[in-house]
Amino acid sequence: MTKLLSLTIVFDWERTLSEFSFLDIGSGKSYYDENEIAFFEKWYKSEAHEQLTQMVRSEHPTSVYFTGSFLELLVICDEEMVKSLKSAVKKGHIELLGGTYHHTLSSLYSGFHFDLEVGWHQKLIKKTFGTRTSCFFNTENIYYNDLAIQLKSLGYSSVFTGAIDWYLGPEKSRRMFSTGPEKDFKVLLISPSQGNSLFQDNAVENHFVQFDSTQLISAGGWNELVRKTSNKASIVTLDSQTAKDQGEEIYNVRQPISGKYHSIELKQLHEHPLQAGWLKQLYDLAPSIEKKSESIQKTWSSLSSTSHLKKLNPDLNSGDHNACYDTYQILINILSDFRLTL
């Protein structure tokens, strides 16, 4: 049996909030650190540049999700890399994925917000690389039936989510399904054990494995990852895997599920009281910004990034409750300032 493997790498830039106090409300102070570009350059050179270089030079295909936050700064800081990526995309060994612009949980909280983010991301990909994306990487691999309808209307043909063993039953070795409401829309399942299933589960023929940039470094980098996996499976594009699947088996998921590709569970990003309180206040403003400028909408959207949500949960913040409350207070001050623009 020939195993097929498609690798996905996620690049996100987690923006740092400024120390925005109550006294800064109405002052015009930036919500984000004024040295953000310098911080990005330092992080990029130490963690992302070499990995992207290896991926561009490699002949092995991969799919890549760039958040809008990452790609905006990449264009500013490394034009040559953008040109190299554009060439690799044109040659076909790098597939770009669609996604939310600010890496948010908007698909759980607001259809309006989700549509905005997807549209912004599509425009940025088109402007930067001159292409469109067909497969969607949703934040935390969130998926449900109605989302498939929404994504198809936005031009997508497939999406990732998690493989639920108890639901799959006799189909537990399958990793590609159609969705209930859209039979020609593909759902691609990542295994709970991710790459381990490639080496340990011979019944699974199709493998979809995801890494963020930090995990990629931990795996030894792109070249080492390819070395470890290519002797176990043929590394192929997402398009080639989905094109070969003509089955009509349905992954019927009415309520949202997710698929973990790193060490964080979805519930850790929105169920802590500070997170829930922040998200409620932020999304309560959604009706007020529907007819506002794109600039205002993007500022609002950026405040819902999972990078901020992580800092509101002490389990993801070294157990530092005080730091979580400090972040929450900064966000509340920012929201008070933001309301002045509405």
MILO-833804 format. One record per residue (C-alpha): z, y, x; residue number from 1. Coordinates in steps of 0.02 Angstrom, whole numbers, padded with zeros to 5 digits. Example, Ala and Ser with C-alpha at 12.3 -4.5 7.8 and 13.67 -1.06 7.14 Angstrom:
BEGIN
<node><w>00390</w><v>-00225</v><u>00615</u><k>1</k></node>
<node><w>00357</w><v>-00053</v><u>00684</u><k>2</k></node>
//
This chain:
BEGIN
<node><w>00000</w><v>00000</v><u>00000</u><k>1</k></node>
<node><w>-00050</w><v>00171</v><u>00066</u><k>2</k></node>
<node><w>00081</w><v>00304</v><u>00037</u><k>3</k></node>
<node><w>00025</w><v>00483</v><u>00010</u><k>4</k></node>
<node><w>00135</w><v>00628</v><u>00064</u><k>5</k></node>
<node><w>00121</w><v>00813</v><u>00023</u><k>6</k></node>
<node><w>00237</w><v>00930</v><u>00118</u><k>7</k></node>
<node><w>00296</w><v>01097</v><u>00049</u><k>8</k></node>
<node><w>00381</w><v>01230</v><u>00154</u><k>9</k></node>
<node><w>00476</w><v>01375</v><u>00074</u><k>10</k></node>
<node><w>00492</w><v>01545</v><u>00159</u><k>11</k></node>
<node><w>00609</w><v>01673</v><u>00080</u><k>12</k></node>
<node><w>00690</w><v>01831</v><u>00146</u><k>13</k></node>
<node><w>00866</w><v>01854</v><u>00080</u><k>14</k></node>
<node><w>00888</w><v>02042</v><u>00066</u><k>15</k></node>
<node><w>01055</w><v>02120</v><u>00117</u><k>16</k></node>
<node><w>01136</w><v>02241</v><u>-00004</u><k>17</k></node>
<node><w>01197</w><v>02407</v><u>00063</u><k>18</k></node>
<node><w>01382</w><v>02452</v><u>00050</u><k>19</k></node>
<node><w>01350</w><v>02541</v><u>-00115</u><k>20</k></node>
<node><w>01513</w><v>02620</v><u>-00177</u><k>21</k></node>
<node><w>01561</w><v>02708</v><u>-00337</u><k>22</k></node>
<node><w>01540</w><v>02874</v><u>-00246</u><k>23</k></node>
<node><w>01358</w><v>02829</v><u>-00207</u><k>24</k></node>
<node><w>01307</w><v>02824</v><u>-00390</u><k>25</k></node>
<node><w>01176</w><v>02958</v><u>-00420</u><k>26</k></node>
<node><w>01160</w><v>02999</v><u>-00234</u><k>27</k></node>
<node><w>00991</w><v>02918</v><u>-00206</u><k>28</k></node>
<node><w>01060</w><v>02794</v><u>-00080</u><k>29</k></node>
<node><w>00957</w><v>02635</v><u>-00056</u><k>30</k></node>
<node><w>01020</w><v>02475</v><u>-00135</u><k>31</k></node>
<node><w>00972</w><v>02379</v><u>00022</u><k>32</k></node>
<node><w>01016</w><v>02395</v><u>00206</u><k>33</k></node>
<node><w>00919</w><v>02538</v><u>00286</u><k>34</k></node>
<node><w>00885</w><v>02430</v><u>00439</u><k>35</k></node>
<node><w>00806</w><v>02291</v><u>00336</u><k>36</k></node>
<node><w>00640</w><v>02287</v><u>00430</u><k>37</k></node>
<node><w>00729</w><v>02272</v><u>00598</u><k>38</k></node>
<node><w>00841</w><v>02133</v><u>00530</u><k>39</k></node>
<node><w>00688</w><v>02042</v><u>00461</u><k>40</k></node>
<node><w>00596</w><v>02054</v><u>00627</u><k>41</k></node>
<node><w>00743</w><v>01981</v><u>00721</u><k>42</k></node>
<node><w>00763</w><v>01837</v><u>00597</u><k>43</k></node>
<node><w>00576</w><v>01808</v><u>00587</u><k>44</k></node>
<node><w>00554</w><v>01795</v><u>00775</u><k>45</k></node>
<node><w>00700</w><v>01674</v><u>00792</u><k>46</k></node>
<node><w>00671</w><v>01563</v><u>00641</u><k>47</k></node>
<node><w>00501</w><v>01581</v><u>00557</u><k>48</k></node>
<node><w>00368</w><v>01635</v><u>00681</u><k>49</k></node>
<node><w>00360</w><v>01476</v><u>00784</u><k>50</k></node>
<node><w>00359</w><v>01366</v><u>00629</u><k>51</k></node>
<node><w>00216</w><v>01463</v><u>00551</u><k>52</k></node>
<node><w>00122</w><v>01457</v><u>00716</u><k>53</k></node>
<node><w>00137</w><v>01268</v><u>00723</u><k>54</k></node>
<node><w>00081</w><v>01251</v><u>00542</u><k>55</k></node>
<node><w>-00071</w><v>01363</v><u>00569</u><k>56</k></node>
<node><w>-00126</w><v>01267</v><u>00724</u><k>57</k></node>
<node><w>-00097</w><v>01096</v><u>00647</u><k>58</k></node>
<node><w>-00238</w><v>01003</v><u>00562</u><k>59</k></node>
<node><w>-00114</w><v>00919</v><u>00445</u><k>60</k></node>
<node><w>-00114</w><v>00998</v><u>00271</u><k>61</k></node>
<node><w>00038</w><v>01080</v><u>00197</u><k>62</k></node>
<node><w>00080</w><v>01188</v><u>00047</u><k>63</k></node>
<node><w>00179</w><v>01348</v><u>00072</u><k>64</k></node>
<node><w>00278</w><v>01458</v><u>-00046</u><k>65</k></node>
<node><w>00307</w><v>01636</v><u>00015</u><k>66</k></node>
<node><w>00419</w><v>01743</v><u>-00093</u><k>67</k></node>
<node><w>00359</w><v>01920</v><u>-00122</u><k>68</k></node>
<node><w>00511</w><v>01982</v><u>-00026</u><k>69</k></node>
<node><w>00458</w><v>01881</v><u>00128</u><k>70</k></node>
<node><w>00273</w><v>01916</v><u>00117</u><k>71</k></node>
<node><w>00294</w><v>02105</v><u>00097</u><k>72</k></node>
<node><w>00386</w><v>02114</v><u>00264</u><k>73</k></node>
<node><w>00274</w><v>01986</v><u>00351</u><k>74</k></node>
<node><w>00124</w><v>02100</v><u>00316</u><k>75</k></node>
<node><w>00218</w><v>02245</v><u>00396</u><k>76</k></node>
<node><w>00286</w><v>02151</v><u>00547</u><k>77</k></node>
<node><w>00151</w><v>02026</v><u>00596</u><k>78</k></node>
<node><w>-00027</w><v>02067</v><u>00545</u><k>79</k></node>
<node><w>-00096</w><v>01937</v><u>00666</u><k>80</k></node>
<node><w>00001</w><v>01798</v><u>00581</u><k>81</k></node>
<node><w>-00064</w><v>01853</v><u>00412</u><k>82</k></node>
<node><w>-00243</w><v>01844</v><u>00480</u><k>83</k></node>
<node><w>-00208</w><v>01670</v><u>00551</u><k>84</k></node>
<node><w>-00135</w><v>01611</v><u>00386</u><k>85</k></node>
<node><w>-00284</w><v>01681</v><u>00292</u><k>86</k></node>
<node><w>-00401</w><v>01582</v><u>00406</u><k>87</k></node>
<node><w>-00298</w><v>01423</v><u>00383</u><k>88</k></node>
<node><w>-00303</w><v>01446</v><u>00194</u><k>89</k></node>
<node><w>-00491</w><v>01467</v><u>00200</u><k>90</k></node>
<node><w>-00510</w><v>01309</v><u>00304</u><k>91</k></node>
<node><w>-00406</w><v>01215</v><u>00176</u><k>92</k></node>
<node><w>-00261</w><v>01145</v><u>00276</u><k>93</k></node>
<node><w>-00136</w><v>01270</v><u>00204</u><k>94</k></node>
<node><w>-00117</w><v>01279</v><u>00016</u><k>95</k></node>
<node><w>-00026</w><v>01429</v><u>-00054</u><k>96</k></node>
<node><w>00091</w><v>01403</v><u>-00202</u><k>97</k></node>
<node><w>00130</w><v>01520</v><u>-00344</u><k>98</k></node>
<node><w>00309</w><v>01564</v><u>-00384</u><k>99</k></node>
<node><w>00431</w><v>01698</v><u>-00437</u><k>100</k></node>
<node><w>00415</w><v>01857</v><u>-00337</u><k>101</k></node>
<node><w>00600</w><v>01877</v><u>-00297</u><k>102</k></node>
<node><w>00652</w><v>01693</v><u>-00302</u><k>103</k></node>
<node><w>00751</w><v>01712</v><u>-00463</u><k>104</k></node>
<node><w>00811</w><v>01607</v><u>-00609</u><k>105</k></node>
<node><w>00706</w><v>01710</v><u>-00730</u><k>106</k></node>
<node><w>00628</w><v>01555</v><u>-00809</u><k>107</k></node>
<node><w>00801</w><v>01516</v><u>-00879</u><k>108</k></node>
<node><w>00845</w><v>01690</v><u>-00938</u><k>109</k></node>
<node><w>00693</w><v>01793</v><u>-00987</u><k>110</k></node>
<node><w>00512</w><v>01749</v><u>-01026</u><k>111</k></node>
<node><w>00467</w><v>01932</v><u>-01006</u><k>112</k></node>
<node><w>00545</w><v>01940</v><u>-00831</u><k>113</k></node>
<node><w>00466</w><v>01775</v><u>-00781</u><k>114</k></node>
<node><w>00292</w><v>01835</v><u>-00832</u><k>115</k></node>
<node><w>00317</w><v>01995</v><u>-00732</u><k>116</k></node>
<node><w>00369</w><v>01904</v><u>-00575</u><k>117</k></node>
<node><w>00228</w><v>01776</v><u>-00583</u><k>118</k></node>
<node><w>00100</w><v>01915</v><u>-00610</u><k>119</k></node>
<node><w>00166</w><v>02016</v><u>-00462</u><k>120</k></node>
<node><w>00163</w><v>01862</v><u>-00352</u><k>121</k></node>
<node><w>-00016</w><v>01820</v><u>-00402</u><k>122</k></node>
<node><w>-00073</w><v>01997</v><u>-00363</u><k>123</k></node>
<node><w>00012</w><v>01995</v><u>-00192</u><k>124</k></node>
<node><w>-00066</w><v>01828</v><u>-00145</u><k>125</k></node>
<node><w>-00237</w><v>01888</v><u>-00201</u><k>126</k></node>
<node><w>-00220</w><v>02053</v><u>-00107</u><k>127</k></node>
<node><w>-00155</w><v>01972</v><u>00053</u><k>128</k></node>
<node><w>-00258</w><v>01812</v><u>00062</u><k>129</k></node>
<node><w>-00400</w><v>01839</v><u>-00061</u><k>130</k></node>
<node><w>-00362</w><v>01681</v><u>-00159</u><k>131</k></node>
<node><w>-00274</w><v>01614</v><u>-00313</u><k>132</k></node>
<node><w>-00144</w><v>01476</v><u>-00326</u><k>133</k></node>
<node><w>-00151</w><v>01324</v><u>-00439</u><k>134</k></node>
<node><w>00017</w><v>01238</v><u>-00409</u><k>135</k></node>
<node><w>00181</w><v>01323</v><u>-00451</u><k>136</k></node>
<node><w>00345</w><v>01312</v><u>-00357</u><k>137</k></node>
<node><w>00480</w><v>01373</v><u>-00475</u><k>138</k></node>
<node><w>00650</w><v>01425</v><u>-00408</u><k>139</k></node>
<node><w>00758</w><v>01269</v><u>-00388</u><k>140</k></node>
<node><w>00613</w><v>01169</v><u>-00462</u><k>141</k></node>
<node><w>00667</w><v>01217</v><u>-00638</u><k>142</k></node>
<node><w>00557</w><v>01139</v><u>-00772</u><k>143</k></node>
<node><w>00548</w><v>01108</v><u>-00960</u><k>144</k></node>
<node><w>00405</w><v>01077</v><u>-01082</u><k>145</k></node>
<node><w>00386</w><v>01257</v><u>-01142</u><k>146</k></node>
<node><w>00374</w><v>01315</v><u>-00962</u><k>147</k></node>
<node><w>00218</w><v>01208</v><u>-00939</u><k>148</k></node>
<node><w>00136</w><v>01300</v><u>-01085</u><k>149</k></node>
<node><w>00181</w><v>01467</v><u>-01008</u><k>150</k></node>
<node><w>00120</w><v>01417</v><u>-00834</u><k>151</k></node>
<node><w>-00045</w><v>01350</v><u>-00899</u><k>152</k></node>
<node><w>-00076</w><v>01515</v><u>-00989</u><k>153</k></node>
<node><w>-00046</w><v>01601</v><u>-00822</u><k>154</k></node>
<node><w>-00179</w><v>01495</v><u>-00736</u><k>155</k></node>
<node><w>-00079</w><v>01352</v><u>-00659</u><k>156</k></node>
<node><w>-00116</w><v>01166</v><u>-00669</u><k>157</k></node>
<node><w>00041</w><v>01086</v><u>-00594</u><k>158</k></node>
<node><w>00225</w><v>01116</v><u>-00557</u><k>159</k></node>
<node><w>00367</w><v>01028</v><u>-00465</u><k>160</k></node>
<node><w>00531</w><v>00965</v><u>-00534</u><k>161</k></node>
<node><w>00659</w><v>00829</v><u>-00501</u><k>162</k></node>
<node><w>00640</w><v>00642</v><u>-00530</u><k>163</k></node>
<node><w>00773</w><v>00584</v><u>-00654</u><k>164</k></node>
<node><w>00797</w><v>00398</v><u>-00627</u><k>165</k></node>
<node><w>00884</w><v>00361</v><u>-00792</u><k>166</k></node>
<node><w>00744</w><v>00449</v><u>-00886</u><k>167</k></node>
<node><w>00602</w><v>00367</v><u>-00790</u><k>168</k></node>
<node><w>00661</w><v>00191</v><u>-00832</u><k>169</k></node>
<node><w>00519</w><v>00068</v><u>-00797</u><k>170</k></node>
<node><w>00415</w><v>00211</v><u>-00725</u><k>171</k></node>
<node><w>00545</w><v>00250</v><u>-00591</u><k>172</k></node>
<node><w>00419</w><v>00233</v><u>-00450</u><k>173</k></node>
<node><w>00296</w><v>00359</v><u>-00525</u><k>174</k></node>
<node><w>00295</w><v>00537</v><u>-00460</u><k>175</k></node>
<node><w>00153</w><v>00614</v><u>-00560</u><k>176</k></node>
<node><w>00153</w><v>00640</v><u>-00748</u><k>177</k></node>
<node><w>00072</w><v>00742</v><u>-00883</u><k>178</k></node>
<node><w>00179</w><v>00857</v><u>-00988</u><k>179</k></node>
<node><w>00201</w><v>00833</v><u>-01175</u><k>180</k></node>
<node><w>00122</w><v>00992</v><u>-01241</u><k>181</k></node>
<node><w>-00013</w><v>01006</v><u>-01106</u><k>182</k></node>
<node><w>-00091</w><v>00837</v><u>-01063</u><k>183</k></node>
<node><w>-00198</w><v>00908</v><u>-00922</u><k>184</k></node>
<node><w>-00049</w><v>00995</v><u>-00839</u><k>185</k></node>
<node><w>00032</w><v>00892</v><u>-00700</u><k>186</k></node>
<node><w>00218</w><v>00876</v><u>-00664</u><k>187</k></node>
<node><w>00253</w><v>00827</v><u>-00483</u><k>188</k></node>
<node><w>00421</w><v>00746</v><u>-00452</u><k>189</k></node>
<node><w>00524</w><v>00761</v><u>-00294</u><k>190</k></node>
<node><w>00641</w><v>00616</v><u>-00260</u><k>191</k></node>
<node><w>00830</w><v>00646</v><u>-00262</u><k>192</k></node>
<node><w>00837</w><v>00580</v><u>-00084</u><k>193</k></node>
<node><w>00685</w><v>00684</v><u>-00032</u><k>194</k></node>
<node><w>00612</w><v>00619</v><u>00130</u><k>195</k></node>
<node><w>00724</w><v>00466</v><u>00137</u><k>196</k></node>
<node><w>00625</w><v>00387</v><u>-00006</u><k>197</k></node>
<node><w>00471</w><v>00395</v><u>00105</u><k>198</k></node>
<node><w>00554</w><v>00277</v><u>00228</u><k>199</k></node>
<node><w>00660</w><v>00172</v><u>00112</u><k>200</k></node>
<node><w>00571</w><v>00154</v><u>-00057</u><k>201</k></node>
<node><w>00409</w><v>00054</v><u>-00041</u><k>202</k></node>
<node><w>00377</w><v>00059</v><u>-00228</u><k>203</k></node>
<node><w>00343</w><v>00246</v><u>-00227</u><k>204</k></node>
<node><w>00163</w><v>00283</v><u>-00179</u><k>205</k></node>
<node><w>00158</w><v>00472</v><u>-00203</u><k>206</k></node>
<node><w>00282</w><v>00580</v><u>-00111</u><k>207</k></node>
<node><w>00318</w><v>00766</v><u>-00128</u><k>208</k></node>
<node><w>00441</w><v>00829</v><u>00001</u><k>209</k></node>
<node><w>00506</w><v>01007</v><u>00016</u><k>210</k></node>
<node><w>00594</w><v>01102</v><u>00155</u><k>211</k></node>
<node><w>00652</w><v>01280</v><u>00171</u><k>212</k></node>
<node><w>00630</w><v>01365</v><u>00340</u><k>213</k></node>
<node><w>00808</w><v>01324</v><u>00396</u><k>214</k></node>
<node><w>00788</w><v>01140</v><u>00352</u><k>215</k></node>
<node><w>00623</w><v>01136</v><u>00444</u><k>216</k></node>
<node><w>00709</w><v>01195</v><u>00603</u><k>217</k></node>
<node><w>00846</w><v>01064</v><u>00579</u><k>218</k></node>
<node><w>00709</w><v>00931</v><u>00566</u><k>219</k></node>
<node><w>00646</w><v>00984</v><u>00738</u><k>220</k></node>
<node><w>00507</w><v>01098</v><u>00678</u><k>221</k></node>
<node><w>00339</w><v>01070</v><u>00596</u><k>222</k></node>
<node><w>00261</w><v>00965</v><u>00735</u><k>223</k></node>
<node><w>00412</w><v>00850</v><u>00743</u><k>224</k></node>
<node><w>00415</w><v>00833</v><u>00554</u><k>225</k></node>
<node><w>00234</w><v>00780</v><u>00554</u><k>226</k></node>
<node><w>00266</w><v>00657</v><u>00696</u><k>227</k></node>
<node><w>00409</w><v>00576</v><u>00601</u><k>228</k></node>
<node><w>00317</w><v>00560</v><u>00437</u><k>229</k></node>
<node><w>00133</w><v>00532</v><u>00477</u><k>230</k></node>
<node><w>00161</w><v>00352</v><u>00532</u><k>231</k></node>
<node><w>00237</w><v>00315</v><u>00361</u><k>232</k></node>
<node><w>00109</w><v>00400</v><u>00249</u><k>233</k></node>
<node><w>-00055</w><v>00493</v><u>00246</u><k>234</k></node>
<node><w>-00017</w><v>00680</v><u>00239</u><k>235</k></node>
<node><w>-00132</w><v>00754</v><u>00108</u><k>236</k></node>
<node><w>-00152</w><v>00911</v><u>00003</u><k>237</k></node>
<node><w>-00073</w><v>00929</v><u>-00167</u><k>238</k></node>
<node><w>-00245</w><v>00947</v><u>-00244</u><k>239</k></node>
<node><w>-00302</w><v>00780</v><u>-00174</u><k>240</k></node>
<node><w>-00150</w><v>00691</v><u>-00243</u><k>241</k></node>
<node><w>-00164</w><v>00763</v><u>-00417</u><k>242</k></node>
<node><w>-00352</w><v>00736</v><u>-00424</u><k>243</k></node>
<node><w>-00330</w><v>00549</v><u>-00402</u><k>244</k></node>
<node><w>-00203</w><v>00533</v><u>-00543</u><k>245</k></node>
<node><w>-00290</w><v>00503</v><u>-00708</u><k>246</k></node>
<node><w>-00140</w><v>00429</v><u>-00798</u><k>247</k></node>
<node><w>-00076</w><v>00497</v><u>-00963</u><k>248</k></node>
<node><w>00107</w><v>00453</v><u>-00942</u><k>249</k></node>
<node><w>00211</w><v>00598</v><u>-01005</u><k>250</k></node>
<node><w>00366</w><v>00679</v><u>-00931</u><k>251</k></node>
<node><w>00441</w><v>00746</v><u>-01092</u><k>252</k></node>
<node><w>00580</w><v>00867</v><u>-01047</u><k>253</k></node>
<node><w>00635</w><v>00985</v><u>-01184</u><k>254</k></node>
<node><w>00787</w><v>01060</v><u>-01097</u><k>255</k></node>
<node><w>00782</w><v>01135</v><u>-00922</u><k>256</k></node>
<node><w>00806</w><v>01019</v><u>-00774</u><k>257</k></node>
<node><w>00789</w><v>01053</v><u>-00588</u><k>258</k></node>
<node><w>00758</w><v>00964</v><u>-00425</u><k>259</k></node>
<node><w>00865</w><v>00994</v><u>-00271</u><k>260</k></node>
<node><w>00770</w><v>01018</v><u>-00108</u><k>261</k></node>
<node><w>00916</w><v>01089</v><u>-00007</u><k>262</k></node>
<node><w>01106</w><v>01078</v><u>-00010</u><k>263</k></node>
<node><w>01132</w><v>01188</v><u>-00164</u><k>264</k></node>
<node><w>01145</w><v>01129</v><u>-00343</u><k>265</k></node>
<node><w>01071</w><v>01237</v><u>-00481</u><k>266</k></node>
<node><w>01240</w><v>01254</v><u>-00568</u><k>267</k></node>
<node><w>01310</w><v>01333</v><u>-00409</u><k>268</k></node>
<node><w>01190</w><v>01479</v><u>-00431</u><k>269</k></node>
<node><w>01232</w><v>01534</v><u>-00608</u><k>270</k></node>
<node><w>01385</w><v>01449</v><u>-00680</u><k>271</k></node>
<node><w>01525</w><v>01534</v><u>-00581</u><k>272</k></node>
<node><w>01606</w><v>01671</v><u>-00689</u><k>273</k></node>
<node><w>01552</w><v>01810</v><u>-00569</u><k>274</k></node>
<node><w>01374</w><v>01746</v><u>-00573</u><k>275</k></node>
<node><w>01371</w><v>01725</v><u>-00762</u><k>276</k></node>
<node><w>01446</w><v>01898</v><u>-00787</u><k>277</k></node>
<node><w>01321</w><v>01980</v><u>-00670</u><k>278</k></node>
<node><w>01170</w><v>01892</v><u>-00747</u><k>279</k></node>
<node><w>01223</w><v>01940</v><u>-00924</u><k>280</k></node>
<node><w>01240</w><v>02125</v><u>-00879</u><k>281</k></node>
<node><w>01075</w><v>02124</v><u>-00785</u><k>282</k></node>
<node><w>00974</w><v>02036</v><u>-00920</u><k>283</k></node>
<node><w>01051</w><v>02142</v><u>-01057</u><k>284</k></node>
<node><w>00943</w><v>02280</v><u>-00982</u><k>285</k></node>
<node><w>00780</w><v>02183</v><u>-01004</u><k>286</k></node>
<node><w>00730</w><v>02269</v><u>-01168</u><k>287</k></node>
<node><w>00759</w><v>02440</v><u>-01088</u><k>288</k></node>
<node><w>00638</w><v>02412</v><u>-00945</u><k>289</k></node>
<node><w>00492</w><v>02329</v><u>-01036</u><k>290</k></node>
<node><w>00392</w><v>02491</v><u>-01041</u><k>291</k></node>
<node><w>00456</w><v>02565</v><u>-00878</u><k>292</k></node>
<node><w>00354</w><v>02582</v><u>-00718</u><k>293</k></node>
<node><w>00320</w><v>02432</v><u>-00607</u><k>294</k></node>
<node><w>00428</w><v>02510</v><u>-00472</u><k>295</k></node>
<node><w>00579</w><v>02516</v><u>-00588</u><k>296</k></node>
<node><w>00544</w><v>02340</v><u>-00651</u><k>297</k></node>
<node><w>00534</w><v>02272</v><u>-00474</u><k>298</k></node>
<node><w>00698</w><v>02354</v><u>-00425</u><k>299</k></node>
<node><w>00781</w><v>02273</v><u>-00576</u><k>300</k></node>
<node><w>00701</w><v>02106</v><u>-00538</u><k>301</k></node>
<node><w>00756</w><v>02108</v><u>-00356</u><k>302</k></node>
<node><w>00937</w><v>02119</v><u>-00412</u><k>303</k></node>
<node><w>00924</w><v>01947</v><u>-00493</u><k>304</k></node>
<node><w>00876</w><v>01858</v><u>-00331</u><k>305</k></node>
<node><w>00966</w><v>01696</v><u>-00292</u><k>306</k></node>
<node><w>01015</w><v>01772</v><u>-00124</u><k>307</k></node>
<node><w>01135</w><v>01887</v><u>-00218</u><k>308</k></node>
<node><w>01194</w><v>01747</v><u>-00333</u><k>309</k></node>
<node><w>01243</w><v>01642</v><u>-00183</u><k>310</k></node>
<node><w>01361</w><v>01779</v><u>-00126</u><k>311</k></node>
<node><w>01450</w><v>01778</v><u>-00294</u><k>312</k></node>
<node><w>01507</w><v>01597</v><u>-00280</u><k>313</k></node>
<node><w>01647</w><v>01564</v><u>-00154</u><k>314</k></node>
<node><w>01587</w><v>01383</v><u>-00137</u><k>315</k></node>
<node><w>01428</w><v>01453</v><u>-00059</u><k>316</k></node>
<node><w>01514</w><v>01595</v><u>00032</u><k>317</k></node>
<node><w>01635</w><v>01504</v><u>00149</u><k>318</k></node>
<node><w>01769</w><v>01503</v><u>00013</u><k>319</k></node>
<node><w>01793</w><v>01690</v><u>00032</u><k>320</k></node>
<node><w>01842</w><v>01750</v><u>-00143</u><k>321</k></node>
<node><w>01870</w><v>01928</v><u>-00083</u><k>322</k></node>
<node><w>01693</w><v>01939</v><u>-00014</u><k>323</k></node>
<node><w>01625</w><v>01876</v><u>-00181</u><k>324</k></node>
<node><w>01721</w><v>02010</v><u>-00277</u><k>325</k></node>
<node><w>01662</w><v>02142</v><u>-00154</u><k>326</k></node>
<node><w>01481</w><v>02090</v><u>-00183</u><k>327</k></node>
<node><w>01509</w><v>02091</v><u>-00370</u><k>328</k></node>
<node><w>01579</w><v>02268</v><u>-00362</u><k>329</k></node>
<node><w>01432</w><v>02327</v><u>-00257</u><k>330</k></node>
<node><w>01312</w><v>02254</v><u>-00385</u><k>331</k></node>
<node><w>01404</w><v>02337</v><u>-00529</u><k>332</k></node>
<node><w>01396</w><v>02504</v><u>-00439</u><k>333</k></node>
<node><w>01210</w><v>02479</v><u>-00409</u><k>334</k></node>
<node><w>01184</w><v>02436</v><u>-00593</u><k>335</k></node>
<node><w>01276</w><v>02594</v><u>-00645</u><k>336</k></node>
<node><w>01159</w><v>02693</v><u>-00532</u><k>337</k></node>
<node><w>01006</w><v>02599</v><u>-00594</u><k>338</k></node>
<node><w>01047</w><v>02642</v><u>-00775</u><k>339</k></node>
<node><w>01021</w><v>02826</v><u>-00729</u><k>340</k></node>
<node><w>00835</w><v>02788</v><u>-00708</u><k>341</k></node>
<node><w>00817</w><v>02717</v><u>-00884</u><k>342</k></node>
//
